[in-house]
Amino acid sequence: MDDDAQRLLRLLGGLPLALAQAAAYMGELNLHVASYIRLYEQQWDELFRNTDSGPLDYGTRSVRTTWTISFNAIETRDKTARNLLWLWAFLDNREMWHSLLQVARNDQEQWPKWLLDIAFNEVRFFNIATLVTRAGFWAWNSTGGECNIEDITIGHATHSLGDLYSDQGQLKEAETMYQRALKGYEKALGPDHTSTPDTVHNLSTLYETQGRLKEAEAIYQRALSGYSAALGSSHAKSLLVIENIASLQLAKGSLSL
């Protein structure tokens, strides 16, 4: 892991929720870790310098800082998304679905215009929900049950960091992040949950990019097994992996000629 990533981990105290928020923000804006650190330090100073914020520990302050950075980005881009996020915060920490807004359609006079707009426009609702989740707020609204939410959140955070490093050509760092994400997903969700083969697939693509074709093919096969178990062998993700395996085998054949 490079120095900037190590520094960010120290700044955030290794907290999964703060890491998830930071990773999602960087991934969405394709922001370098060093740039996020500068933004984080500026936001920290703005929130806590010369103010009485009460007896908050360092971890709570870290989470509040990453949350504020992401919330400000949401507010700048879409006011309705901001309002939906505030509404979401008052609900149980479960996923929000469009049919919850049916009550607004039935009794329109009691509800604000922004809520009615998305209650009557499901496409608009999903676009806003996507914006909110891509900004990292899924980490605050993960489903419960017997799953270890910390492991899942670490998986999401490190997977997003892996994507970021991969996009920036930092392949060694990307591999480290994908491996960490894979461990978190396998521990919390098992090998057949869709999040697990997603990470496996990204890792195999990374190996192929590095020319590690034998390793890539083995990992592709693992991704295919996971997708087939979770989604079926005819699902688009399964078919994509099959296509990647075929292309890889053709490349290996060409190299052996």
C-alpha positions as CSV (number, residue, x, y, z in Angstrom):
1,M,0.0,0.0,0.0
2,D,1.4,3.4,-0.9
3,D,2.2,6.2,1.6
4,D,-1.0,8.2,0.8
5,A,-3.2,5.2,1.4
6,Q,-1.4,4.5,4.7
7,R,-1.8,8.1,5.8
8,L,-5.6,8.0,5.0
9,L,-6.0,4.8,7.0
10,R,-4.3,6.5,9.9
11,L,-6.4,9.7,9.6
12,L,-9.6,7.7,9.6
13,G,-8.4,5.4,12.4
14,G,-9.2,2.3,10.2
15,L,-12.9,2.9,10.8
16,P,-14.9,0.9,8.1
17,L,-17.7,3.5,7.9
18,A,-15.3,6.4,7.3
19,L,-13.2,4.3,4.9
20,A,-16.3,3.3,2.9
21,Q,-17.5,7.0,2.7
22,A,-14.0,8.1,1.6
23,A,-13.6,5.3,-1.0
24,A,-17.0,5.9,-2.6
25,Y,-16.3,9.7,-2.8
26,M,-12.9,9.1,-4.5
27,G,-14.3,6.5,-6.8
28,E,-17.2,8.7,-7.9
29,L,-15.0,11.7,-8.6
30,N,-11.9,9.7,-9.7
31,L,-10.0,11.6,-7.0
32,H,-6.5,10.8,-5.9
33,V,-6.0,9.7,-2.3
34,A,-3.7,12.7,-1.7
35,S,-6.4,15.1,-3.0
36,Y,-9.0,13.5,-0.7
37,I,-6.6,13.9,2.3
38,R,-6.3,17.6,1.6
39,L,-10.1,17.9,1.4
40,Y,-10.5,15.9,4.6
41,E,-8.1,18.1,6.5
42,Q,-9.8,21.2,5.3
43,Q,-13.3,19.9,6.3
44,W,-12.0,18.7,9.6
45,D,-10.7,22.2,10.4
46,E,-14.0,23.8,9.3
47,L,-16.1,21.5,11.5
48,F,-14.0,21.4,14.7
49,R,-11.7,24.4,14.9
50,N,-12.8,27.0,17.3
51,T,-16.1,25.3,17.9
52,D,-17.6,23.5,20.9
53,S,-18.5,20.2,19.3
54,G,-19.0,18.4,22.6
55,P,-17.2,15.3,23.9
56,L,-16.8,13.5,20.6
57,D,-14.0,10.9,20.3
58,Y,-11.6,10.9,17.3
59,G,-13.5,8.1,15.5
60,T,-16.8,10.0,15.7
61,R,-15.1,13.1,14.4
62,S,-13.6,11.2,11.5
63,V,-17.0,9.7,10.5
64,R,-18.6,13.1,10.7
65,T,-16.0,14.7,8.5
66,T,-16.2,12.0,5.7
67,W,-20.0,12.2,6.0
68,T,-20.0,16.0,5.6
69,I,-17.7,15.9,2.5
70,S,-20.0,13.4,0.8
71,F,-23.2,15.2,1.9
72,N,-21.9,18.5,0.6
73,A,-21.2,16.9,-2.8
74,I,-24.8,15.5,-2.9
75,E,-26.3,18.9,-1.9
76,T,-24.3,20.7,-4.7
77,R,-25.4,18.3,-7.4
78,D,-29.1,17.7,-6.5
79,K,-31.3,19.3,-3.8
80,T,-33.9,16.5,-4.1
81,A,-31.2,13.9,-3.5
82,R,-30.2,15.9,-0.4
83,N,-33.8,15.9,0.8
84,L,-34.2,12.2,0.1
85,L,-31.1,11.5,2.1
86,W,-32.5,13.4,5.1
87,L,-35.7,11.5,4.9
88,W,-33.8,8.2,4.6
89,A,-31.9,9.1,7.8
90,F,-35.2,9.1,9.8
91,L,-36.1,5.6,8.6
92,D,-34.9,2.2,9.8
93,N,-31.4,1.5,8.6
94,R,-32.7,-0.6,5.7
95,E,-32.9,0.0,2.0
96,M,-35.5,2.5,0.7
97,W,-37.7,1.4,-2.1
98,H,-40.1,3.4,-4.3
99,S,-43.3,1.9,-3.1
100,L,-42.7,3.5,0.3
101,L,-43.7,6.8,-1.4
102,Q,-47.1,5.5,-2.4
103,V,-48.7,7.3,0.6
104,A,-47.6,10.6,-0.9
105,R,-49.4,9.8,-4.1
106,N,-52.6,9.0,-2.2
107,D,-52.7,12.1,-0.2
108,Q,-50.8,14.8,-2.1
109,E,-51.8,17.9,-0.1
110,Q,-49.7,16.8,2.9
111,W,-46.4,16.3,1.1
112,P,-43.8,18.6,-0.3
113,K,-43.4,19.1,-4.0
114,W,-39.9,17.5,-4.2
115,L,-41.3,14.3,-2.7
116,L,-44.3,14.2,-5.0
117,D,-42.0,14.6,-8.0
118,I,-40.2,11.4,-7.2
119,A,-43.3,9.6,-6.0
120,F,-44.8,10.0,-9.4
121,N,-41.6,9.4,-11.3
122,E,-39.9,6.1,-10.5
123,V,-37.0,6.7,-13.0
124,R,-36.2,10.0,-11.2
125,F,-36.3,8.2,-7.9
126,F,-33.9,5.5,-9.0
127,N,-31.5,8.1,-10.5
128,I,-31.5,10.0,-7.2
129,A,-31.1,6.8,-5.1
130,T,-28.2,5.8,-7.3
131,L,-26.5,9.1,-6.8
132,V,-26.9,8.8,-3.0
133,T,-25.6,5.2,-2.8
134,R,-22.7,5.9,-5.2
135,A,-21.7,8.8,-2.9
136,G,-21.2,6.2,-0.1
137,F,-24.4,6.5,1.9
138,W,-25.2,2.8,1.4
139,A,-22.7,2.3,4.3
140,W,-25.2,4.0,6.6
141,N,-28.1,2.0,5.3
142,S,-26.8,-1.6,5.0
143,T,-29.2,-4.4,5.6
144,G,-29.1,-6.1,8.9
145,G,-29.6,-9.8,9.7
146,E,-26.8,-12.1,10.7
147,C,-24.2,-10.6,8.4
148,N,-21.2,-8.7,9.9
149,I,-21.9,-5.2,8.7
150,E,-18.3,-4.1,9.6
151,D,-16.9,-6.8,7.2
152,I,-19.3,-5.8,4.5
153,T,-18.5,-2.2,4.8
154,I,-14.7,-2.9,4.7
155,G,-15.4,-5.0,1.6
156,H,-17.2,-2.1,-0.1
157,A,-14.6,0.4,0.9
158,T,-11.6,-1.6,-0.2
159,H,-13.3,-2.7,-3.4
160,S,-13.9,1.0,-4.2
161,L,-10.3,1.8,-3.5
162,G,-9.2,-1.1,-5.7
163,D,-11.3,0.4,-8.6
164,L,-9.7,3.8,-8.0
165,Y,-6.2,2.5,-8.0
166,S,-6.9,0.3,-11.1
167,D,-8.2,3.3,-12.9
168,Q,-5.1,5.3,-12.0
169,G,-2.8,2.5,-13.2
170,Q,-1.6,1.6,-9.7
171,L,-2.1,-2.1,-10.2
172,K,-0.1,-3.4,-7.2
173,E,-2.1,-1.2,-4.9
174,A,-5.4,-2.2,-6.7
175,E,-4.5,-5.9,-6.2
176,T,-4.0,-5.4,-2.5
177,M,-7.3,-3.6,-2.1
178,Y,-9.2,-6.3,-4.1
179,Q,-7.7,-9.0,-2.0
180,R,-8.8,-7.3,1.2
181,A,-12.3,-6.7,-0.2
182,L,-12.5,-10.4,-1.1
183,K,-11.6,-11.5,2.4
184,G,-14.3,-9.2,3.9
185,Y,-17.0,-10.4,1.5
186,E,-16.2,-14.1,1.9
187,K,-16.3,-13.7,5.7
188,A,-19.5,-11.7,5.8
189,L,-21.5,-12.9,2.8
190,G,-20.0,-16.2,1.6
191,P,-18.4,-17.1,-1.8
192,D,-21.7,-17.0,-3.8
193,H,-23.1,-13.6,-2.9
194,T,-22.9,-11.3,-5.9
195,S,-20.5,-8.9,-4.2
196,T,-17.9,-11.7,-3.9
197,P,-17.6,-12.7,-7.6
198,D,-17.7,-9.0,-8.6
199,T,-14.4,-8.5,-6.7
200,V,-13.1,-11.8,-8.0
201,H,-13.9,-10.7,-11.6
202,N,-12.1,-7.4,-11.1
203,L,-9.1,-9.2,-9.7
204,S,-8.9,-11.5,-12.7
205,T,-9.1,-8.6,-15.1
206,L,-6.3,-7.0,-13.2
207,Y,-4.2,-10.1,-13.6
208,E,-4.9,-10.2,-17.3
209,T,-3.8,-6.6,-17.6
210,Q,-0.5,-7.5,-15.9
211,G,0.0,-10.4,-18.3
212,R,-0.5,-13.0,-15.5
213,L,-2.6,-15.1,-17.8
214,K,-2.5,-18.4,-16.0
215,E,-3.6,-16.8,-12.7
216,A,-6.2,-14.7,-14.5
217,E,-7.8,-17.8,-16.1
218,A,-8.0,-19.5,-12.7
219,I,-9.6,-16.5,-11.1
220,Y,-12.0,-16.0,-14.0
221,Q,-13.2,-19.6,-13.5
222,R,-13.8,-18.8,-9.8
223,A,-15.8,-15.7,-10.8
224,L,-17.9,-17.7,-13.2
225,S,-18.6,-20.3,-10.5
226,G,-19.7,-17.6,-8.1
227,Y,-21.9,-15.8,-10.7
228,S,-23.5,-19.1,-11.8
229,A,-24.4,-20.0,-8.3
230,A,-25.7,-16.5,-7.4
231,L,-27.3,-15.4,-10.6
232,G,-27.5,-18.4,-13.0
233,S,-25.2,-19.4,-15.9
234,S,-27.3,-17.4,-18.4
235,H,-27.0,-14.1,-16.6
236,A,-25.2,-11.3,-18.3
237,K,-22.4,-11.3,-15.7
238,S,-21.9,-15.0,-16.2
239,L,-21.8,-14.6,-20.0
240,L,-19.4,-11.7,-19.7
241,V,-16.9,-13.9,-17.7
242,I,-17.3,-16.7,-20.3
243,E,-16.4,-14.2,-23.0
244,N,-13.4,-13.0,-21.0
245,I,-12.2,-16.6,-20.5
246,A,-12.6,-17.3,-24.3
247,S,-10.6,-14.2,-25.2
248,L,-7.9,-15.1,-22.7
249,Q,-7.6,-18.6,-24.1
250,L,-7.3,-17.1,-27.6
251,A,-4.6,-14.8,-26.3
252,K,-2.7,-17.7,-24.7
253,G,-2.9,-19.7,-27.9
254,S,-1.5,-16.8,-29.9
255,L,1.3,-16.3,-27.4
256,S,2.2,-20.0,-27.7
257,L,2.5,-19.9,-31.5
